[in-house]
Amino acid sequence: QGGAMESRKMDSRDRTMEGGTAINFVRKPRRNAEDAVSDAKRQKVQGLRPVYISVGAVAQASGSAYMEVGGAKILCSIYGPRPDSKASHFSETGRVTCNVRFAPFSGGAGESEQKEKELPLLIKPALEPAVLLGKFPKSVVEIYILVLEEEGDVVSPAIMCASLALANAEIEMYDIVAASSVVQTSSGELQVDPSCHDRANQTGTIMAATMPSRGEMTQLSHVGEWEAAQLEMAMVLSMEACKKFHSLMRAALIDAAKSSLEKQKSVEK
């Protein structure tokens, strides 16, 4: 069963992205190469919480990723593509499933069960437009997300962690998906990549998931009352944050590929 989480050797390649169907819309220090795990350096990007990324750390998974954004800690495993037992007839396209679980110690404040039902409804639609579903007909790719620690926005980190894990699993995509949230506080200020404090004082929130390399948005959701000007500014801030996250994600995947190549060369010698 795809839920088992253990250490695994990574075999990742930075895939070339092509095509597109989405809506158009205007790191700890790196480990030794023999670990075959890529770490993006822990970074504090202006306006964003510190970011840490590690690619390929789950045993028996097709691909995996671990991501920290501030105090939010997410682990994602990918299984498949494998035959879709629920497919009643042949389909020219595959499908993606998403399962979210909160660790007992994650700090979900007793709301974990409800969030485990709601989060897949936000995460799956954000990722599907980026995946070339036609590459695995009558098959399914299963996404398992474990929230190890909840702090501030966890939906955006979960989307990005899952996208990294899909790339690590060598699932062909148009681009990796970056996501970011912006909240409007009670004082009317806009806060990008909100912390728990920001979310406690929010009057509205917006979350955008994008494929920055293609200039396309895969998911947009917002709650609360917004004035048109504030909503437009929040969308711009969210998309700019996505570009920053996307840069860190690409760097992590490139480092992973380099580590894998270094290990292969050492084995060949």
C-alpha positions, -999 to 999 in steps of 0.1 A, spaced: 0 0 0 13 34 -10 12 48 25 45 34 38 71 61 44 107 51 45 141 63 32 147 56 -5 174 61 -31 165 88 -56 166 84 -94 153 116 -108 156 134 -141 147 170 -149 120 166 -175 114 188 -205 79 203 -204 59 208 -236 23 215 -247 -5 229 -225 -42 230 -219 -46 252 -187 -62 286 -186 -40 314 -199 -36 342 -173 -19 374 -175 170 248 16 194 229 47 229 225 32 230 200 3 237 164 14 265 143 1 260 130 -34 259 94 -23 227 101 -5 212 107 -40 188 132 -24 185 168 -36 182 196 -10 174 232 -21 191 254 4 169 268 31 161 303 18 143 333 30 129 350 0 116 386 5 80 384 16 79 346 19 85 322 48 118 302 47 117 273 23 134 239 24 131 212 -2 143 176 -4 135 154 -33 133 116 -31 130 103 4 102 77 5 108 40 1 90 20 -26 74 51 -40 76 60 -77 87 95 -66 86 117 -35 94 151 -20 95 168 13 89 205 17 90 230 45 75 265 41 79 283 74 66 259 100 45 239 75 60 205 68 47 183 40 57 149 27 44 136 -5 47 102 -22 37 92 -57 26 57 -68 21 47 -104 12 50 -132 -4 16 -126 -35 -1 -141 -67 16 -130 -88 -11 -114 -118 13 -113 -118 19 -151 -148 1 -165 -138 7 -201 -107 17 -221 -98 54 -217 -73 72 -238 -62 93 -208 -52 83 -173 -63 99 -141 -49 113 -109 -61 106 -73 -52 126 -42 -52 115 -6 -43 138 23 -36 128 58 -26 149 89 -1 134 113 -15 131 149 11 156 160 6 180 132 -13 206 153 -46 204 133 -66 215 164 -91 187 160 -101 197 125 -79 172 106 -107 149 95 -126 177 78 -94 191 62 -85 157 49 -117 158 29 -114 194 17 -78 197 8 -78 171 -21 -106 192 -37 -81 221 -39 -49 202 -46 -60 177 -73 -75 204 -97 -44 224 -93 -22 196 -105 -42 178 -131 -39 205 -159 -1 201 -156 0 164 -161 1 148 -195 -27 123 -188 -26 110 -223 8 94 -216 -7 67 -194 -41 56 -208 -63 35 -185 -39 40 -157 -39 60 -124 -13 80 -106 -19 82 -69 -8 111 -48 -4 106 -11 2 138 10 11 137 47 10 169 67 36 165 94 32 200 108 5 226 101 14 262 104 -1 290 83 -9 281 47 -5 244 40 -25 241 8 0 259 -14 30 239 1 11 207 -4 4 215 -41 41 224 -47 54 193 -28 31 171 -48 43 187 -81 79 180 -71 71 144 -62 54 140 -96 85 152 -113 107 129 -92 84 100 -103 91 110 -139 55 118 -146 55 139 -177 42 174 -171 38 207 -190 55 224 -161 59 221 -123 31 238 -104 39 266 -79 12 279 -56 9 308 -31 -18 323 -9 -25 359 0 -47 370 29 -64 403 35 -61 413 71 -86 431 92 -66 463 87 -69 459 50 -33 449 44 -23 421 20 1 394 33 17 369 9 24 333 21 5 339 54 16 326 88 -8 314 115 -10 350 129 -19 364 95 -46 338 89 -61 344 124 -67 381 114 -78 375 79 -110 388 63 -104 371 30 -79 348 13 -69 340 -23 -49 310 -35 -34 307 -70 -16 278 -86 4 285 -117 27 270 -143 51 300 -144 72 288 -173 40 288 -195 23 318 -179 -7 298 -171 -29 294 -141 -42 259 -131 -62 269 -100 -77 300 -85 -98 301 -53 -108 329 -30 -131 334 0 -143 365 18 -154 399 6 -130 417 -17 -130 450 -35 -120 446 -71 -88 466 -67 -77 446 -37 -85 413 -54 -65 422 -85 -35 433 -63 -37 400 -43 -37 380 -76 -6 399 -88 12 393 -55 3 356 -55 15 351 -90 48 369 -83 53 346 -52 46 316 -75 75 327 -97 99 328 -67 87 294 -54 90 280 -90 127 291 -91 135 272 -59 116 241 -70 135 240 -103 168 244 -85 159 214 -62 151 192 -92 183 201 -110 203 194 -79 186 161 -76 194 152 -112 231 162 -107 233 141 -75 219 111 -93 243 115 -122 273 118 -98 263 86 -80 259 68 -113 294 79 -125 309 68 -92 293 34 -95 305 30 -131 341 37 -120 
